[in-house]
Amino acid sequence: MALIRWEPFREVDTLQREMNRLFDRLAPEVNHTAFVPAAEMQETSEAIQLKIEVPGIEVKDLDVQVTAEAVSVSGERKATVPSEERAVFRSEFRYGRFQRVIPLPTRVQNTQVQAEFKNGILHLHLPKAEEERNKVVKVNLAG
């Protein structure tokens, strides 16, 4: 009987290969999960500033709709077809259609919205409705 030297890192390497195979089998399912763009909102006394991250998407593939109470952003991130010379073996990018509806904390003048799309970030300037800007609320103090 021959002696075999125990190498603990060989077992770790084997475990890593098995985990990679498992990930490769599950990857198609993982990549079909919905893409939801991240958003950042700031409120001033005059307006709401909304930024939405949509990297890798062209302006023509975006649809932005604003009501007095919410902003809806939808679009599609299209997959590039790899050439035979450069096949993709693994991708964690998400492709396909998406939609995000963001409720606003106050009513806005949706006819006065200003938009800019730069470096994959959609910037929306949403002026508050007049009645919201002039709204004063009396606070009752319990004494």
Contacts in CASP RR format, 6 or more apart in sequence:
PFRMAT RR
TARGET T0000
AUTHOR 0000-0000-0000
METHOD contacts of the structure
MODEL  1
MALIRWEPFREVDTLQREMNRLFDRLAPEVNHTAFVPAAEMQETSEAIQL
KIEVPGIEVKDLDVQVTAEAVSVSGERKATVPSEERAVFRSEFRYGRFQR
VIPLPTRVQNTQVQAEFKNGILHLHLPKAEEERNKVVKVNLAG
24 90 0 8 1.000
27 90 0 8 1.000
27 91 0 8 1.000
27 92 0 8 1.000
30 92 0 8 1.000
31 91 0 8 1.000
31 92 0 8 1.000
31 93 0 8 1.000
31 94 0 8 1.000
31 95 0 8 1.000
33 94 0 8 1.000
34 94 0 8 1.000
34 98 0 8 1.000
35 77 0 8 1.000
35 94 0 8 1.000
35 95 0 8 1.000
35 96 0 8 1.000
35 98 0 8 1.000
36 98 0 8 1.000
36 100 0 8 1.000
37 52 0 8 1.000
37 53 0 8 1.000
37 54 0 8 1.000
37 73 0 8 1.000
37 98 0 8 1.000
37 100 0 8 1.000
38 52 0 8 1.000
38 53 0 8 1.000
39 50 0 8 1.000
39 51 0 8 1.000
39 52 0 8 1.000
39 53 0 8 1.000
39 100 0 8 1.000
39 102 0 8 1.000
40 50 0 8 1.000
40 51 0 8 1.000
41 48 0 8 1.000
41 49 0 8 1.000
41 50 0 8 1.000
41 51 0 8 1.000
41 102 0 8 1.000
41 105 0 8 1.000
42 48 0 8 1.000
42 49 0 8 1.000
43 49 0 8 1.000
43 105 0 8 1.000
43 106 0 8 1.000
45 128 0 8 1.000
45 133 0 8 1.000
46 127 0 8 1.000
46 128 0 8 1.000
46 133 0 8 1.000
47 108 0 8 1.000
47 125 0 8 1.000
47 126 0 8 1.000
47 127 0 8 1.000
47 128 0 8 1.000
48 104 0 8 1.000
48 105 0 8 1.000
48 106 0 8 1.000
48 108 0 8 1.000
48 126 0 8 1.000
48 128 0 8 1.000
49 123 0 8 1.000
49 124 0 8 1.000
49 125 0 8 1.000
49 126 0 8 1.000
50 71 0 8 1.000
50 102 0 8 1.000
50 123 0 8 1.000
50 124 0 8 1.000
50 126 0 8 1.000
51 121 0 8 1.000
51 122 0 8 1.000
51 123 0 8 1.000
51 124 0 8 1.000
52 73 0 8 1.000
52 100 0 8 1.000
52 102 0 8 1.000
52 121 0 8 1.000
52 122 0 8 1.000
52 124 0 8 1.000
53 120 0 8 1.000
53 121 0 8 1.000
54 62 0 8 1.000
54 73 0 8 1.000
54 77 0 8 1.000
54 120 0 8 1.000
54 121 0 8 1.000
54 122 0 8 1.000
55 120 0 8 1.000
56 77 0 8 1.000
56 120 0 8 1.000
57 75 0 8 1.000
57 76 0 8 1.000
57 77 0 8 1.000
57 120 0 8 1.000
59 117 0 8 1.000
61 75 0 8 1.000
61 76 0 8 1.000
61 77 0 8 1.000
61 78 0 8 1.000
62 73 0 8 1.000
62 74 0 8 1.000
62 75 0 8 1.000
62 117 0 8 1.000
62 122 0 8 1.000
63 72 0 8 1.000
63 73 0 8 1.000
63 74 0 8 1.000
63 75 0 8 1.000
64 71 0 8 1.000
64 72 0 8 1.000
64 73 0 8 1.000
64 115 0 8 1.000
64 122 0 8 1.000
64 124 0 8 1.000
65 71 0 8 1.000
65 72 0 8 1.000
66 72 0 8 1.000
66 108 0 8 1.000
66 110 0 8 1.000
66 113 0 8 1.000
66 124 0 8 1.000
66 126 0 8 1.000
67 110 0 8 1.000
68 107 0 8 1.000
68 108 0 8 1.000
68 109 0 8 1.000
68 110 0 8 1.000
68 129 0 8 1.000
69 103 0 8 1.000
69 104 0 8 1.000
69 107 0 8 1.000
70 101 0 8 1.000
70 102 0 8 1.000
70 103 0 8 1.000
70 104 0 8 1.000
71 101 0 8 1.000
71 102 0 8 1.000
71 104 0 8 1.000
71 124 0 8 1.000
71 126 0 8 1.000
72 99 0 8 1.000
72 100 0 8 1.000
72 101 0 8 1.000
72 102 0 8 1.000
73 99 0 8 1.000
73 100 0 8 1.000
73 102 0 8 1.000
73 122 0 8 1.000
74 97 0 8 1.000
74 98 0 8 1.000
74 99 0 8 1.000
74 100 0 8 1.000
75 97 0 8 1.000
75 98 0 8 1.000
75 99 0 8 1.000
76 96 0 8 1.000
76 97 0 8 1.000
76 98 0 8 1.000
77 93 0 8 1.000
77 94 0 8 1.000
77 95 0 8 1.000
77 96 0 8 1.000
77 98 0 8 1.000
78 95 0 8 1.000
78 96 0 8 1.000
79 93 0 8 1.000
79 95 0 8 1.000
79 96 0 8 1.000
82 88 0 8 1.000
104 126 0 8 1.000
106 128 0 8 1.000
106 129 0 8 1.000
106 132 0 8 1.000
107 128 0 8 1.000
107 129 0 8 1.000
107 131 0 8 1.000
107 132 0 8 1.000
108 126 0 8 1.000
108 127 0 8 1.000
108 128 0 8 1.000
108 129 0 8 1.000
108 132 0 8 1.000
109 126 0 8 1.000
109 127 0 8 1.000
109 128 0 8 1.000
109 129 0 8 1.000
109 130 0 8 1.000
110 126 0 8 1.000
112 127 0 8 1.000
113 124 0 8 1.000
113 125 0 8 1.000
113 126 0 8 1.000
113 127 0 8 1.000
114 124 0 8 1.000
114 125 0 8 1.000
115 122 0 8 1.000
115 123 0 8 1.000
115 124 0 8 1.000
115 125 0 8 1.000
116 122 0 8 1.000
116 123 0 8 1.000
117 123 0 8 1.000
END
